């Protein structure tokens, strides 16, 4: 594999860990059930385990799926544009979908090359972007209503234990599925083979870069954007949103579909909020985030097309 592609993918993986600490840390921190140190450990272990166990399923999510093959120039444009856009949005304290940006960049680079785009598969990927947050919201609504009924019959000490156990499990689950769905995709963008374990050193480097991003920059990053500024949820609401998001992202991983954990979690959080009939939702921030979902992949597509043409 090209050393330049590997280095750029490692940088992208670092930004990925940095940016997604807003979801791995912010929401659980907002629920007040686990300490920062515990959340960091869960995020690191979940990312690593999910990446190594199921990340290889996503290696062919771009090359071999959306397009049958890709030249070094296509891969280079995909990673460079993805890194630039995601870094810019991370510096602006904006949660960003790495999956959507990378897919947009890869499609743009492919269109600029002579390789035919798999329109059917591309449509399936984009369709799942709309299905996933809606599905997460509905599943969260069901889980949250069931939990509210269960918790209402428990004592205070039991509820506290239940909340901490639920936060522990759900934080690990969302970290696991996040690593599984994204790290393998990053590896595939370097020209890696579907058998990621044959090049385990490169795969491990990408996992390590993401972990360093979480550990070094998680505390002072945009961790409060989603967990503190968008809306307020109870520990049961956080649990329901995390579990539902994990289910949808895991399902996408089994189908080698790049899925936005940002979309799923925000959909899940809104689904949990609706069960409480509350209005304490930062609608402006929600609107800005949703707008980014639509704008970011289009911008990535255009920039990648131009860059590939210039290479």
C-alpha positions in Angstrom: 0.0 0.0 0.0 1.1 3.6 -0.6 2.7 5.1 2.5 1.2 8.5 1.8 -2.3 7.0 1.7 -1.6 5.2 5.0 -0.3 8.4 6.7 -3.3 10.4 5.5 -5.7 7.7 6.6 -4.1 7.7 10.1 -4.6 11.5 10.3 -8.2 11.0 9.3 -8.6 8.3 11.9 -7.2 10.7 14.5 -9.6 13.4 13.6 -12.4 10.8 13.6 -11.6 9.9 17.3 -11.4 13.6 18.2 -14.7 14.6 16.6 -16.6 11.6 17.7 -15.7 12.1 21.3 -18.6 14.6 21.2 -20.9 11.5 21.0 -18.8 9.0 22.9 -18.3 11.4 25.9 -20.8 14.2 25.6 -24.0 12.3 25.9 -23.0 10.0 28.8 -21.4 12.9 30.6 -24.6 14.8 30.2 -26.5 12.0 31.9 -24.3 12.3 35.0 -24.0 8.5 35.6 -20.3 7.8 34.8 -17.1 9.6 35.5 -15.0 11.0 32.7 -12.2 8.5 33.2 -14.7 5.6 33.0 -16.2 6.9 29.8 -12.8 7.3 28.2 -11.8 3.7 29.0 -15.1 2.5 27.6 -14.7 4.5 24.4 -11.1 3.3 23.9 -11.9 -0.4 24.6 -15.1 -0.3 22.5 -13.4 1.4 19.5 -10.5 -1.1 19.6 -12.6 -4.2 20.0 -15.2 -3.2 17.5 -12.6 -2.3 14.9 -10.6 -5.5 15.1 -13.6 -7.8 15.4 -15.9 -6.4 12.8 -14.0 -3.6 11.0 -12.9 -5.9 8.2 -16.5 -6.2 7.1 -16.4 -2.6 6.0 -13.1 -2.8 4.0 -15.0 -3.2 0.8 -17.7 -0.6 1.5 -16.2 1.9 -1.0 -13.9 0.1 -3.4 -15.6 -3.1 -4.6 -19.0 -1.8 -3.7 -19.7 1.7 -4.8 -17.1 1.3 -7.6 -15.5 -2.0 -8.7 -12.0 -0.6 -8.5 -10.2 2.7 -7.7 -6.9 4.1 -8.8 -4.4 5.7 -6.4 -5.5 9.1 -7.5 -9.1 8.3 -6.7 -8.1 7.1 -3.2 -5.8 10.0 -2.6 -8.5 12.6 -3.5 -11.0 10.7 -1.3 -8.8 10.8 1.8 -7.5 14.3 1.2 -10.9 15.9 0.8 -12.4 13.8 3.7 -9.5 14.9 6.0 -9.8 18.5 5.1 -13.5 18.8 5.5 -13.8 16.8 8.7 -10.9 18.6 10.3 -12.4 22.0 9.4 -15.8 21.0 10.9 -14.1 19.6 14.0 -12.2 22.9 14.5 -15.6 24.6 14.2 -17.1 22.4 17.0 -19.5 20.7 14.6 -20.4 17.0 14.8 -19.7 15.6 11.3 -20.5 12.3 9.6 -17.3 10.8 8.4 -19.2 8.1 6.5 -21.2 10.7 4.5 -18.2 12.8 3.7 -16.1 9.8 2.6 -18.8 8.4 0.5 -19.4 11.8 -1.2 -15.7 12.3 -1.8 -15.3 8.8 -3.2 -18.3 9.2 -5.6 -16.9 12.5 -6.8 -13.4 11.1 -7.4 -14.9 8.0 -9.2 -17.1 10.2 -11.4 -13.9 12.1 -12.4 -12.2 8.8 -13.3 -13.0 6.3 -16.0 -14.4 3.7 -13.6 -18.1 3.2 -13.8 -20.1 4.0 -10.6 -22.3 1.3 -9.2 -25.5 3.5 -9.2 -27.6 0.8 -7.4 -25.3 0.4 -4.5 -24.8 4.1 -4.2 -28.5 4.6 -4.0 -28.7 1.9 -1.3 -26.1 3.7 0.8 -27.8 7.1 0.5 -31.2 5.6 1.2 -29.9 4.1 4.4 -28.8 7.5 5.5 -32.4 8.5 5.7 -33.7 5.2 7.0 -31.2 4.9 9.9 -32.0 8.1 11.9 -35.8 7.5 11.5 -35.4 3.9 12.5 -33.2 4.9 15.5 -35.8 7.4 16.6 -38.6 4.8 16.5 -36.6 2.2 18.3 -35.5 4.6 20.9 -39.1 5.7 21.5 -40.1 2.1 22.1 -37.1 1.3 24.4 -37.5 4.5 26.4 -41.2 4.0 27.0 -40.5 0.4 28.2 -37.7 1.6 30.5 -39.8 4.3 32.0 -42.4 1.8 33.0 -39.8 -0.5 34.5 -37.9 2.2 36.4 -41.2 3.6 37.9 -41.5 0.4 40.0 -38.0 0.4 41.4 -36.5 2.0 44.4 -34.1 4.9 44.2 -30.9 2.9 44.9 -31.9 0.2 42.4 -32.6 2.9 39.8 -29.2 4.4 40.4 -27.5 1.0 39.9 -29.6 0.4 36.9 -28.7 3.7 35.3 -25.0 3.2 35.9 -25.1 -0.3 34.5 -27.1 0.9 31.5 -24.7 3.8 30.8 -21.7 1.4 31.0 -23.2 -1.0 28.5 -24.6 1.5 26.1 -21.3 3.6 26.0 -19.3 0.5 25.2 -21.9 -0.6 22.6 -21.9 2.7 20.6 -18.1 2.8 20.7 -17.9 -0.8 19.5 -20.2 -0.2 16.5 -18.6 3.1 15.7 -15.2 1.5 15.4 -16.5 -1.4 13.4 -18.3 0.7 10.9 -15.7 3.4 10.3 -12.1 2.1 10.9 -12.6 -0.7 8.3 -13.8 1.9 5.8 -10.7 4.0 6.4 -8.5 1.0 5.9 -10.2 0.2 2.6 -9.5 3.7 1.4 -5.8 3.0 1.6 -6.1 0.2 -0.9 -6.2 -2.4 1.8 -7.5 -5.9 1.0 -10.8 -7.3 2.4 -8.6 -9.5 4.6 -7.5 -6.7 6.9 -5.8 -9.1 9.2 -3.2 -9.8 6.6 -2.0 -6.2 7.0 -2.7 -6.0 10.7 0.0 -3.4 11.3 -1.7 -0.8 9.2 -5.1 -1.6 10.6 -3.7 -1.3 14.2 -2.2 2.1 13.3 -5.6 3.4 12.3 -7.2 2.1 15.5 -4.4 3.6 17.6 -4.7 7.0 15.8 -8.5 7.1 16.6 -7.8 6.1 20.3 -5.2 8.9 20.6 -7.7 11.4 19.2 -10.3 10.4 21.9 -7.8 10.3 24.8 -5.9 13.5 24.0 -8.6 15.8 22.8 -11.8 14.3 24.2 -12.0 16.4 27.3 -11.6 19.8 25.6 -13.3 19.0 22.3 -16.9 19.4 21.2 -18.0 16.9 23.8 -20.8 19.2 24.9 -22.2 20.0 21.5 -24.6 17.1 21.5 -24.7 16.0 25.1 -25.1 19.5 26.7 -26.2 22.0 24.1 -28.7 20.2 21.8 -31.1 18.8 24.4 -31.2 17.4 27.9 -32.0 13.7 28.4 -32.3 11.5 31.5 -30.0 8.5 32.0 -32.7 6.2 30.6 -33.0 8.5 27.5 -29.3 8.3 26.9 -29.4 4.5 27.3 -32.3 4.1 24.9 -30.7 6.4 22.3 -27.3 4.7 22.5 -28.7 1.1 22.3 -31.0 2.0 19.4 -28.1 3.7 17.5 -25.8 0.8 18.1 -28.4 -1.6 16.7 -28.8 0.4 13.5 -25.1 1.0 13.0 -24.3 -2.7 13.6 -27.0 -3.7 11.1 -25.3 -1.4 8.5 -21.9 -2.9 9.3 -23.2 -6.4 8.5 -24.4 -5.1 5.1 -21.1 -3.2 4.5 -23.1 0.1 4.5 -21.3 3.2 5.8 -23.6 4.6 8.4 -23.5 7.9 10.2 -23.4 7.4 14.0 -24.1 11.1 14.3 -27.4 10.8 12.4 -28.4 7.8 14.4 -27.7 9.2 17.8 -29.3 12.5 17.1 -32.4 10.7 15.7 -32.4 8.5 18.9 -32.1 11.5 21.2 -35.0 13.2 19.5 -37.0 10.0 19.7 -36.3 9.8 23.5 -37.2 13.4 23.9 -40.6 12.9 22.2 -41.6 10.4 24.9 -41.4 13.1 27.5 -43.4 15.7 25.5 -40.7 18.3 26.2 -39.7 21.4 24.3 -36.2 21.9 25.6 -34.6 21.2 22.3 -32.1 23.5 20.7 -33.8 23.6 17.4 -31.2 25.9 15.8 -28.4 23.4 16.6 -30.5 20.5 15.3 -31.2 22.4 12.1 -27.6 23.2 11.6 -26.5 19.6 12.2 -29.1 18.2 9.8 -28.1 20.8 7.2 -24.5 19.6 7.4 -25.7 16.1 6.6 -27.0 17.4 3.3 -24.3 19.9 2.5 -21.1 18.1 3.6 -21.3 15.1 1.2 -22.2 17.3 -1.8 -19.3 19.6 -1.0 -17.0 16.6 -0.6 -18.2 15.2 -4.0 -17.5 18.5 -5.8 -14.1 19.0 -4.2 -13.0 15.4 -4.8 -14.1 15.6 -8.5 -12.1 18.7 -9.0 -9.0 17.3 -7.2 -9.1 14.0 -9.1 -9.4 15.9 -12.4 -6.3 18.0 -11.5 -4.2 15.0 -10.4 
